[in-house]
C-alpha cells in the first residue's frame, strides 16, 4: 500500500524559485514551518550553497525561512544521513515498510524527534515521498 504524503502548494512554488536562483535541479521542497527543506539532485549541493553561501542566504531572505539542503541518494541510509546532517547516529536499520534510526544518546534522539515530534513528522514526509517507508527512532 502506498504511503500518502501531504504536499502543500507553497512547496511547489519554492521549487522553481530556487531552481532559477541557484541554477540547480531540485527534487522536492518540504515546508516545515520555520525551516524549508530542499532535496537536491545528486551533485548540486555545492552549487546550491553558492560562493560564501551567498545563494542560500539570498533565497533564505527571499522566503523568510531557514533553509536545510540535502542531496538525494538512492541508498536510503545515505539519504537519511544527508537529511539529518550534522547529527550523527549509530545505526540505521531498513525493513520492508519502515526504517529505525538507532542512537544511544538521549540528546540526539530528542533532536531527531523535535518539539511536538515536528522533526520526526518532517523526516517521515521526506522519506515517505521518496522511499514509501515510515521512520521510527529507536
N, C-alpha and C positions, 0 to 999 in steps of 0.2 A: 504494500500500500504506500503510495507516495505521501510524503510529508508536506503539509500545506504551510507555506510561508507567506506572511502578510507583507505586501510591498506597498509603500505609500508613494504618492505622486511626486512628493518633494525629492525623493531619492532618484526618480527618473530625471528630474530637472537638473540635479547636480552632476550626473554623469557626462552629458555633452558639454556642460560648462567647464568641468575640469579637463576634459579631453582637449578642448580648444585652447585653454590657458596653458596647459603643460605639454601639449602635443604628445600625449601618451594614449595607450589603449586601456580603457577602464572596463573591467569585467562587471562590476556592480558597486553601488553605493548603498549604505545602510545608515539611516538616521537614528542615532542613539540618544537623541535629546540634545545634550550639550556637546557631544562628540559625533563627528561624521566619519564612519568607517568607509574607506575606499579600497576595493580589491582591484589590484592592477594585474594585467597580463605579465607573465614572466619576463624579466629583463628590463622593465621600465621604472624600477624603483628610484634609481639614482637620478634619472631624468625628471621624474615627478617631483623630487625634492628640490632640484634646481641648484644653481651655484649659490653657495652660502645659505641655502634654504629659502631663497627669495620666492620661488614659485609657490611653495606650500604656504609660506607666510601670506602672500598676496591672496591666495584662494581662501585661506582661513579668515582673513579680514573681510573678504567679499561676502562670505556666507555667515559670518558671525559665530563660528563654531570652531572648536579644536578639531584637527584632522588627524586621523590614525590611518596610516598607509600599511598595506600588507600585499605581498606578491602571491598570486595564485600558484598552487603546485598540485600536480596530480596525486602526489603522495599525501594522504590525509594527515599523517603525523607531522610532516614538514609544514603543511598548510596551517595547521593549528598552532604550531610553534611560531610561524610568521605573524599570526593574528595576536597572540598573547605576548609577543616580544615587547618589552625587555624581561618579562618574567621567565624564569627557567623552572621547569618541572622535572620530576624524577622519571616519570614514565607516562606514556600514552598507549592505552590498550584499545584496539579496534575490534569490534564484534559486528555481527550481521546488521543489527539495527541501531546500535549505539556505540559511543566512544566514552571511555573513562579516563579522565586526566587524574593521575595519582601524584601526590606530593605529601610529605610528612609535615611540612611547615604550615602551621595554622595561618600565618600571615599571608603566604602565597595563596592558600585556599580562599581566604577571605577576600583577597584582591581579585581572584578569578570570579567569585560569586558576586561581589559588589553589594551595595546597599539595595535592599529590596530585590535582590537577585537580578538586578538590572544588567550587569556584565554577563552573567550566565545566559540570560534570555537573548542578549545580542549575539553571543557566541553560538547559541543554538540556531538562531535565524541564519547566520552566515554559513555555518557548516551544513545546516539543513538544506539551504539553497543549492549548494554545490555537490553534496555527497548524500543527501537524504538520510541523515543519521542524527540522533539526539546526542547531546553532550552531557555527561554527568561528572561530578567532581567526587573523587574517592580518597 
